[in-house]
């Protein structure tokens, strides 16, 4: 499924399909990806802590565990950055939706 990223803000068409961009759908897409980034950051952080503990308990292979810990920590930082990026994209999509009057509040 192709999602339009707002490089050209004057034309609100999905360039692949030539129909209007569904900003609500795009917002949900970025929210889902933000949550995946958060999950990845938590999982990689937990694995880094696990390897740190293994390094303490297994001095014979401590160097191997320390390397795995550092890689997992780097992955956690990267996943956190990705989650932050998607959070920004979600806010952009929400702003676009609001700018185009797509919010319909039905009172009755």
N, C-alpha and C positions, 0 to 999 in steps of 0.2 A: 504494500500500500504506500503510495507516495504522499508525502506531507510537504506542503509549501512552507518554506522559511522566508521571512519577510525581507528579502533583499530589495525588492522594488515595491515600495509602499503605495504607489499610485494605482497599481493594478492588483485587485484582490481576486485574482483567478488562479486556480491551480494550473500551472503551465502544462502539466502532463495531460490533464483531462479537460481543460478549457471550461471549467465550471467554478462557481464561487467557492472560496475557502470556507470550510466549516470551522470557525474559530473555537467553538465549544469542543469539537472533536479534537482539534489540535491541542487545546489546553489539557484535555484528559490524557492525550498521548504523552505530553511532556510530564504530567503529574505521575503517570505510570513509570516512565523512565527515571524520574527523580527518585521514586521509591525503590526502584531496582538499584540505583546508585547508592542509596543509603544502606540497603541490605548488603550490597557488596562491601561497603566500607566496614560495616559491623562484622561481617563474616571474616574478612581479611584481618581485621584488628584482633578478633578472637583467636584466629589461627596464629598470629604473631605472638600473642601472650602464651598460647599453648607451646609454641616452639621455645620461647624464653624459659618456660618452666622445664622443658625437656633438656635444655642446655645445662641447667643447674643440676638436674638429677642424673645426667649421663655425661660426666666430664670427659669420658673417652671420645665421644662424638660431639662435644660442645661446639666445635668450630662449624660443623655441618648444620647444627641446629641454629646457631647464631646467623648464618647466612640465610637460612630459610626464614628466620624471624625478620631480618632486614628486608627481604624481598616482600614478605607479606605486609610489612609496615608501609612499604612504598606503594603496593597495590591498594592498601586502605586509603592512603592519601589521594591516589589517582581516582579511586571510586568516589571519594568525598568531593573532589573537584568536579567530577562528572555530574554528581547529584546537584551541586551548586549551579553548574551550567544549565542543567535542565530546569531547575527552579527559576532561573532567570528567563528561560524560554517560555515557561508556563506563565509567568507574569506578563511577558510580552503578548502572548496569545490572548490573555484575559483583557489586557489593555486594548488590543485591536478589536476584540469582541465588543467591548464597551463603547469604543469610538464609532463603531458601525451600528449601534443601536440594536444589537441582537438580543438584549435582555428584555424578555416579555414577562411582566409580572401580571398574572391573571388574578384579579381581585374577586371575581365571581365565578 
